[in-house]
Amino acid sequence: MTTRFLPLAPAHRIKVLELMRAYADEDGQSFSLANATAAVDAILADTPLASLWLVELDGEIAGYLCVTQGFSLETGGGDFFLDEIYLVPTARGRGLGHEAIAFAERESQAAGARRLCLEVEPDNRRAAKLYGELGYRSHGRHLMSKPLRHDG
């Protein structure tokens, strides 16, 4: 099994948008093509806030992962977020999730992160088990958010 992590390039734009839609559909989440396109285009334009890689398995695109950058007084600096990780169903159960998260951790640490956060749906036991095996723990806090823009 040969795995590569390919930085997002213009040639990947349509494929990553298709994968993002598949992820949202599978996860039962709403999907805004306008928002997804804006995010992908911002990354392609070199926003300093996010990095996205396609996961290639044996020459085929098998998913993607996106890490966003933030800052926290609590951690003393870089507080990054594994915003999304998605692997197509046929690529799961082969250790690729472990490999992808380890890659995200290395890249984040090299970019100055002091902590890498992620979120998981309460009913996604498989992902929660994987994250727990890799040392991720609940803070005992609840993630809350508020949309500041309503573009789509």
ChimeraX attribute file (.defattr): number of C-alpha atoms within 10 A of each C-alpha:
attribute: neighborCount
match mode: 1-to-1
recipient: residues
	/A:1	7
	/A:2	8
	/A:3	16
	/A:4	17
	/A:5	18
	/A:6	14
	/A:7	16
	/A:8	19
	/A:9	16
	/A:10	12
	/A:11	8
	/A:12	16
	/A:13	14
	/A:14	12
	/A:15	14
	/A:16	23
	/A:17	16
	/A:18	12
	/A:19	19
	/A:20	22
	/A:21	18
	/A:22	16
	/A:23	20
	/A:24	14
	/A:25	12
	/A:26	10
	/A:27	11
	/A:28	9
	/A:29	10
	/A:30	9
	/A:31	15
	/A:32	14
	/A:33	14
	/A:34	10
	/A:35	13
	/A:36	17
	/A:37	16
	/A:38	13
	/A:39	15
	/A:40	23
	/A:41	15
	/A:42	15
	/A:43	19
	/A:44	18
	/A:45	11
	/A:46	11
	/A:47	12
	/A:48	10
	/A:49	12
	/A:50	20
	/A:51	23
	/A:52	23
	/A:53	21
	/A:54	26
	/A:55	26
	/A:56	19
	/A:57	16
	/A:58	11
	/A:59	11
	/A:60	12
	/A:61	21
	/A:62	20
	/A:63	25
	/A:64	25
	/A:65	23
	/A:66	19
	/A:67	23
	/A:68	18
	/A:69	19
	/A:70	15
	/A:71	14
	/A:72	12
	/A:73	8
	/A:74	8
	/A:75	11
	/A:76	11
	/A:77	14
	/A:78	20
	/A:79	20
	/A:80	26
	/A:81	20
	/A:82	20
	/A:83	17
	/A:84	16
	/A:85	21
	/A:86	21
	/A:87	21
	/A:88	14
	/A:89	10
	/A:90	8
	/A:91	16
	/A:92	12
	/A:93	10
	/A:94	10
	/A:95	10
	/A:96	19
	/A:97	20
	/A:98	15
	/A:99	14
	/A:100	23
	/A:101	17
	/A:102	13
	/A:103	15
	/A:104	24
	/A:105	18
	/A:106	12
	/A:107	14
	/A:108	23
	/A:109	15
	/A:110	10
	/A:111	12
	/A:112	13
	/A:113	21
	/A:114	16
	/A:115	18
	/A:116	20
	/A:117	14
	/A:118	15
	/A:119	15
	/A:120	12
	/A:121	9
	/A:122	8
	/A:123	8
	/A:124	10
	/A:125	11
	/A:126	11
	/A:127	15
	/A:128	17
	/A:129	11
	/A:130	15
	/A:131	18
	/A:132	12
	/A:133	11
	/A:134	12
	/A:135	7
	/A:136	15
	/A:137	12
	/A:138	10
	/A:139	7
	/A:140	6
	/A:141	6
	/A:142	7
	/A:143	7
	/A:144	5
	/A:145	6
	/A:146	5
	/A:147	6
	/A:148	6
	/A:149	6
	/A:150	6
	/A:151	9
	/A:152	9
